Amino acid sequence: MSRIGKKPIEIPKGVTVDLRGGVFSVKGPKGTLKRDLPPHVKVKVEDSKILVDRVSKERRFGAFQGLARALLANMVVGVTTGFEKKLQLEGVGYRVKKQGDNKLVFNLGYSNPVEFDLPKGIEVDVGEKGLLFTIKGSDKELVGQTAATIRSFRPPEPYKGKGIRYADEKIRRKAGKAGIK
């Protein structure tokens, strides 16, 4: 039994839900999201609630029920409030600038700046000094993937902590060389 999959999803006011041919779409104030459902689940919309059930009571289909319910719940939250990830640059000379509406330019200690084109549906707010920036969007998966891609340009290193890290991430620091006396 999937405990998460059995919970109904409340549909807030101002959000419309549509299910056609295995494609689930949610429309709200922050945009529209569409997703193909896993083949082993049934979705019903009743009384401003979304109910997810599995096709068969076999144990292996419980995971699909929980997955589908979590994906649909994230879609509903995304079109109402949205998702965001905060990243921080740490290091001498490390900066980020926003160029136009859909491009970020990073100075990360390489010989050339790193340019990154933002995917459609993603917004970025860059702080004053260019050290802290926030990635926002309605699709949780896309926000997380964009943050992970940006972090991969210069992951934090364990000795000095230089690099791009999530704002709430703790970097375990290693001791440097022990000097011989």
C-alpha positions as CSV (number, residue, x, y, z in Angstrom):
1,M,0.0,0.0,0.0
2,S,1.3,3.4,-0.9
3,R,0.6,5.8,2.0
4,I,1.4,8.9,0.0
5,G,-0.6,7.6,-3.0
6,K,-3.8,7.3,-1.0
7,K,-3.9,10.9,0.2
8,P,-6.2,13.2,-1.9
9,I,-4.8,16.4,-3.4
10,E,-6.8,19.5,-2.7
11,I,-7.4,21.8,-5.7
12,P,-7.1,25.4,-4.7
13,K,-9.4,28.1,-6.1
14,G,-8.2,29.6,-9.4
15,V,-6.7,26.3,-10.5
16,T,-8.2,24.2,-13.3
17,V,-7.4,20.5,-13.8
18,D,-7.9,18.5,-17.0
19,L,-7.2,14.9,-17.8
20,R,-7.3,13.7,-21.5
21,G,-5.8,10.6,-22.9
22,G,-3.3,9.9,-20.1
23,V,-2.0,13.6,-20.1
24,F,-2.7,15.5,-17.0
25,S,-2.7,19.3,-17.2
26,V,-3.0,21.9,-14.5
27,K,-3.6,25.6,-15.1
28,G,-3.2,28.3,-12.5
29,P,-2.0,31.8,-11.8
30,K,1.7,30.9,-12.3
31,G,1.2,29.1,-15.7
32,T,0.3,25.8,-17.1
33,L,2.0,22.4,-16.6
34,K,1.4,19.1,-18.5
35,R,2.6,15.6,-17.7
36,D,2.1,12.1,-19.0
37,L,0.8,9.8,-16.2
38,P,2.4,6.4,-15.5
39,P,0.5,3.6,-17.2
40,H,-0.4,1.8,-14.0
41,V,-2.5,4.5,-12.3
42,K,-6.0,5.9,-12.6
43,V,-6.8,9.5,-11.7
44,K,-10.2,10.9,-10.8
45,V,-11.2,14.5,-10.1
46,E,-14.1,14.7,-7.5
47,D,-15.3,17.6,-5.4
48,S,-12.2,19.8,-5.9
49,K,-9.9,16.8,-5.0
50,I,-7.6,14.7,-7.1
51,L,-7.7,11.0,-6.3
52,V,-5.0,8.6,-7.5
53,D,-5.5,4.9,-7.5
54,R,-3.7,2.0,-9.1
55,V,-5.0,-0.3,-11.8
56,S,-4.2,-3.5,-9.9
57,K,-3.7,-4.3,-6.2
58,E,-0.3,-5.9,-6.9
59,R,2.4,-4.6,-4.7
60,R,4.7,-3.3,-7.5
61,F,2.0,-0.8,-8.6
62,G,2.0,0.9,-5.2
63,A,5.2,2.8,-6.1
64,F,3.6,4.1,-9.3
65,Q,0.6,5.3,-7.3
66,G,2.8,7.2,-4.9
67,L,4.9,8.6,-7.7
68,A,1.9,9.9,-9.7
69,R,0.4,11.5,-6.6
70,A,3.6,13.3,-5.7
71,L,4.1,14.5,-9.3
72,L,0.5,15.8,-9.5
73,A,0.8,17.5,-6.0
74,N,4.0,19.3,-7.2
75,M,2.2,20.5,-10.3
76,V,-0.7,22.0,-8.2
77,V,1.8,23.7,-5.9
78,G,3.9,24.9,-8.8
79,V,1.0,26.7,-10.6
80,T,-0.2,28.3,-7.3
81,T,3.0,29.3,-5.4
82,G,5.9,28.1,-7.5
83,F,9.3,26.7,-6.5
84,E,12.6,28.3,-5.8
85,K,16.2,27.3,-5.1
86,K,18.8,29.7,-3.7
87,L,22.4,29.4,-4.7
88,Q,25.5,31.2,-3.4
89,L,28.9,31.8,-4.9
90,E,31.9,31.7,-2.6
91,G,35.4,32.6,-3.7
92,V,37.5,35.6,-4.5
93,G,36.3,37.2,-7.8
94,Y,33.4,34.8,-8.2
95,R,30.4,36.7,-9.5
96,V,27.2,36.2,-11.6
97,K,25.5,38.7,-13.8
98,K,22.2,38.6,-15.6
99,Q,22.5,39.4,-19.3
100,G,19.2,40.2,-20.9
101,D,16.2,38.1,-19.7
102,N,17.5,34.6,-20.3
103,K,21.2,34.5,-19.9
104,L,23.6,34.3,-16.9
105,V,27.3,35.0,-17.1
106,F,29.5,33.5,-14.3
107,N,33.0,34.5,-13.4
108,L,34.3,31.4,-11.6
109,G,38.1,31.7,-11.8
110,Y,38.4,30.1,-15.2
111,S,40.2,31.9,-18.0
112,N,36.8,32.7,-19.7
113,P,33.4,33.5,-18.2
114,V,30.8,30.7,-18.3
115,E,27.6,31.6,-20.1
116,F,24.4,29.8,-19.3
117,D,21.1,30.2,-21.3
118,L,18.1,29.8,-19.0
119,P,15.4,27.3,-20.0
120,K,11.9,28.5,-20.8
121,G,9.8,29.0,-17.7
122,I,12.7,29.8,-15.3
123,E,13.4,33.2,-13.8
124,V,16.5,34.3,-11.9
125,D,16.9,37.1,-9.4
126,V,20.6,38.1,-8.8
127,G,21.6,39.8,-5.6
128,E,23.3,43.2,-5.5
129,K,26.9,41.9,-5.3
130,G,26.4,39.0,-7.6
131,L,27.1,36.4,-4.9
132,L,23.6,35.2,-4.1
133,F,20.9,34.3,-6.7
134,T,17.5,32.6,-6.7
135,I,16.1,30.3,-9.4
136,K,12.3,30.4,-9.6
137,G,9.7,28.6,-11.7
138,S,6.5,26.6,-11.6
139,D,8.0,23.2,-12.6
140,K,9.8,21.7,-9.6
141,E,11.8,19.3,-11.7
142,L,13.0,22.0,-14.1
143,V,14.0,24.3,-11.2
144,G,16.0,21.6,-9.5
145,Q,17.7,20.5,-12.7
146,T,18.7,24.1,-13.6
147,A,20.1,24.6,-10.1
148,A,22.1,21.3,-10.3
149,T,23.4,22.3,-13.8
150,I,24.6,25.7,-12.5
151,R,26.2,24.1,-9.4
152,S,28.1,21.7,-11.7
153,F,30.0,24.6,-13.3
154,R,32.1,24.9,-10.1
155,P,31.1,22.5,-7.3
156,P,32.3,23.5,-3.8
157,E,35.7,22.1,-3.0
158,P,36.3,20.7,0.5
159,Y,39.4,22.6,1.5
160,K,38.5,26.3,1.2
161,G,34.8,25.9,0.3
162,K,35.1,27.8,-3.0
163,G,32.5,27.2,-5.6
164,I,28.7,27.3,-6.2
165,R,26.6,25.9,-3.5
166,Y,23.0,25.8,-2.3
167,A,22.3,28.5,0.2
168,D,21.3,26.0,2.9
169,E,24.1,23.5,2.1
170,K,26.8,22.7,4.6
171,I,30.2,21.9,3.1
172,R,32.3,19.5,5.2
173,R,35.7,21.0,5.3
174,K,38.9,18.9,5.3
175,A,42.1,19.8,7.1
176,G,44.9,21.0,4.9
177,K,48.5,19.8,4.9
178,A,50.0,19.2,8.3
179,G,53.3,21.0,8.5
180,I,56.4,19.0,9.6
181,K,58.2,20.6,12.5
